[in-house]
Amino acid sequence: MSTPSALVKVMSDAVRKAARGLTRDFGELGELQVSKKGPADYVSAADMKAEQVLFEALTAARPGYGFLGEERGLIEGTDKTHTWIADPLDGTTN
């Protein structure tokens, strides 16, 4: 069983990794508003990328845990008592 502080470190590291990609993507949003692709489409792509980063980082750190994400749904793990729940902030409806 992991200690709470170990789990907090796993989560913090995963969130920081996902945040780097979101920060980069949102820094380019102004350029996309003039392209044929709308900002909402780009934000959705950013959301999916962030969720993928979280999925990879969290399941690598705790392979038995399940994962529930807005985009991918529930992926059950072998450890039925622990499930990561992730919904990256992307601003599609804000």
C-alpha positions, -999 to +999 in steps of 0.1 A: +000+000+000+013+034-009+016+062+016-005+093+011+027+114+005+039+089-021+006+092-040+006+130-037+041+130-054+029+107-082-001+129-088+019+162-086+045+149-110+018+138-135-001+171-133+031+191-138+039+171-169+004+175-183+005+213-175+036+218-196+018+206-226-014+226-219+006+258-213+024+253-246-009+246-264-027+276-250+002+298-258-005+290-294-042+295-293-042+330-307-026+318-339-052+291-343-082+315-341-073+327-376-069+292-391-097+271-405-096+250-374-116+266-346-103+272-311-127+247-296-113+219-318-078+228-307-087+229-271-103+195-273-071+181-289-052+197-260-075+181-235-070+147-251-032+151-250-033+162-214-054+132-204-031+109-223-001+123-204-019+118-171-029+083-181+006+073-190+022+089-160-003+076-134-006+041-147+032+038-151+035+048-114+007+025-102+001-001-129-027-019-111-049+011-105-078+018-128-082+051-147-113+071-154-110+100-178-134+123-196-122+113-230-113+076-226-139+065-201-131+038-175-102+015-178-104-010-150-072-020-132-063-052-114-065-033-081-103-029-077-099-005-047-080+023-065-090+043-096-074+075-109-100+100-120-088+127-143-105+156-162-079+180-174-089+217-173-091+228-209-116+257-209-139+243-237-170+254-218-155+282-196 
